[in-house]
């Protein structure tokens, strides 16, 4: 049985597109159940509809509170019979209640090697710190931003003369490869939370991710 995946977006949804493409493979362990945008004008929403995917907008501006918006999203997820959530450029801070309801079933991708450079402007943070390697991280969502158990990471070199924009573009390529692979680990049951950390069913699962990113 494939896991039913809901993808939450706010903008262009390039990571959503990568997940959609991966899910089209017959042997991929997840299928797209819903795409939900927090903005009706999100470019990714238009793309998803053009692809014939089950996509809808839940405008966060139409709700008086974060909790009310989250309730609407939760209802849409239940209606779609979603098993897993993938945040893909979803620019909304979630309420504690929502995070708790979907504990262990919600993933996010962040463009840094967590726990370094959490929050906004991670590429600028990396350049300001003078690191030689940055990258991206797929992690389970917890109440603390960018702090959940790590599923997988990909390293990206920082090059001389990089700007936040050039580094972001290089990391984005890695994101599009890492997110579908990390999601597959979770959807197949090969990655799960144990003792506050992610446990892989076999070392070969982690090795497969590393190999495919090389």
C-alpha positions in Angstrom: 0.0 0.0 0.0 1.4 3.4 -1.0 1.3 6.1 1.6 -0.9 9.0 0.7 1.1 12.2 0.6 -0.1 15.8 1.1 2.3 18.6 0.0 1.9 22.0 1.5 3.3 25.0 -0.4 3.2 28.8 -0.4 5.1 29.8 -3.5 6.5 28.2 -6.7 6.7 24.7 -5.2 9.9 23.5 -6.9 10.4 20.8 -4.2 6.7 19.8 -4.6 7.4 19.3 -8.3 10.3 17.0 -7.5 8.1 15.0 -5.2 5.4 14.8 -7.8 7.8 13.5 -10.4 9.2 10.9 -8.0 5.7 9.7 -7.1 4.9 9.0 -10.7 7.3 6.0 -10.6 5.4 2.8 -10.1 7.7 1.6 -7.3 7.7 4.8 -5.3 6.1 4.2 -1.9 4.0 7.3 -1.8 1.3 8.8 -4.0 0.0 12.4 -4.2 -3.2 12.7 -2.2 -3.4 16.5 -2.0 -1.5 19.7 -2.7 -2.5 22.6 -0.4 -1.3 26.2 -0.9 -1.5 28.8 1.7 -1.8 31.5 -1.0 -4.3 31.4 -3.9 -1.7 33.1 -6.1 1.0 30.5 -5.4 2.7 29.6 -8.7 3.0 26.0 -7.6 -0.8 25.8 -7.2 -1.3 26.7 -10.8 1.3 24.2 -11.9 -0.4 21.4 -9.9 -3.8 22.1 -11.3 -2.4 22.1 -14.8 -1.0 18.6 -14.0 -4.5 17.4 -13.0 -3.4 16.9 -9.4 -5.8 17.3 -6.4 -4.8 20.9 -5.5 -6.5 23.6 -3.6 -5.8 26.9 -1.8 -6.6 27.6 1.8 -5.9 31.3 2.1 -4.3 32.0 5.5 -5.5 35.6 5.2 -9.1 34.4 5.5 -8.6 33.1 9.0 -8.4 35.2 12.2 -5.8 33.1 13.9 -3.0 30.6 13.2 -5.1 27.9 15.0 -8.1 28.6 12.8 -6.1 28.3 9.7 -4.5 25.1 10.9 -7.9 23.6 11.6 -8.9 24.3 8.0 -5.7 22.6 6.8 -6.2 19.7 9.1 -9.8 19.2 7.9 -8.5 19.2 4.3 -5.8 16.6 5.1 -8.4 14.3 6.7 -10.7 14.7 3.7 -7.8 13.7 1.5 -7.0 10.7 3.8 -3.4 11.9 4.0 -0.9 9.6 5.7 2.1 11.9 5.4 2.8 15.6 5.0 5.7 17.2 3.1 6.3 20.9 3.7 7.7 22.3 0.4 8.3 26.0 0.8 5.3 26.3 3.2 5.9 29.7 4.8 3.6 29.4 7.8 4.5 28.7 11.4 2.2 25.9 12.6 0.4 25.9 15.9 1.6 23.4 18.6 -1.7 21.5 18.3 -1.3 20.9 14.6 2.3 19.7 15.0 1.3 17.3 17.7 -1.5 15.8 15.7 0.9 15.0 12.8 3.9 14.1 14.9 6.0 11.6 13.1 4.1 12.1 9.9 5.3 15.5 8.8 8.5 16.3 7.0 10.3 19.5 6.1 13.3 20.4 4.0 15.6 23.2 5.1 18.5 24.6 3.0 21.3 24.2 5.5 23.1 21.4 7.3 21.0 21.5 10.5 21.5 22.2 13.3 23.5 25.0 11.7 21.7 28.1 10.3 18.1 27.6 11.3 15.3 30.0 10.4 15.4 32.7 7.7 18.3 33.5 5.3 20.3 30.4 5.9 22.4 31.0 2.8 23.5 34.4 4.1 24.1 32.9 7.5 26.4 30.3 6.0 28.4 32.8 4.0 28.7 35.2 6.9 30.0 32.3 9.0 32.6 31.5 6.4 31.8 27.8 6.2 33.2 25.8 3.3 30.4 23.3 3.1 26.6 23.9 3.3 23.7 21.8 2.1 20.2 20.8 2.9 18.4 18.7 5.5 15.2 16.7 5.5 13.8 16.4 9.1 10.6 15.5 10.9 8.6 18.6 12.0 8.5 19.4 15.7 7.3 22.5 17.6 10.8 24.1 17.6 11.5 25.5 14.1 14.1 23.5 12.1 14.9 21.3 15.0 13.2 17.9 14.4 14.9 14.5 14.0 17.0 14.4 10.9 16.1 11.9 8.2 18.8 12.7 5.6 21.3 15.4 4.5 23.2 16.4 1.4 26.4 18.5 1.4 27.0 21.2 -1.1 30.4 23.1 -1.4 30.5 26.8 -0.8 32.5 28.3 -3.7 34.7 31.4 -3.7 32.7 34.4 -4.7 29.3 32.8 -3.8 26.4 35.1 -3.1 23.3 34.0 -1.1 21.6 33.6 -4.5 24.3 31.4 -6.2 24.6 29.2 -3.1 20.8 28.9 -2.9 20.6 27.8 -6.5 23.3 25.1 -6.0 21.6 23.8 -2.8 18.2 23.8 -4.5 19.5 21.2 -7.0 20.5 19.0 -4.1 17.1 19.6 -2.4 15.3 18.3 -5.5 17.3 15.0 -5.3 17.3 14.6 -1.5 13.6 15.2 -0.6 12.1 12.4 -2.7 14.7 10.0 -1.4 14.2 10.9 2.2 10.4 10.8 1.8 10.7 7.4 0.3 12.6 6.2 3.4 9.8 7.4 5.6 6.9 6.2 3.4 8.4 2.7 3.1 8.9 2.4 6.9 12.7 2.3 6.6 13.0 5.5 8.6 11.2 6.2 11.9 11.7 8.2 15.1 13.2 6.3 18.0 14.4 8.0 21.1 14.2 11.5 19.5 16.4 10.5 16.6 15.7 8.9 13.2 16.4 5.2 13.1 17.0 3.6 9.7 15.9 0.0 9.2 19.2 -0.9 7.7 22.5 0.8 7.1 22.0 0.1 3.3 19.1 2.5 3.3 21.3 5.4 4.4 24.0 4.2 2.1 21.6 4.3 -0.8 20.7 7.9 -0.2 24.4 8.9 0.0 25.2 6.9 -3.2 22.4 8.5 -5.2 23.4 12.0 -4.2 27.0 11.5 -5.3 
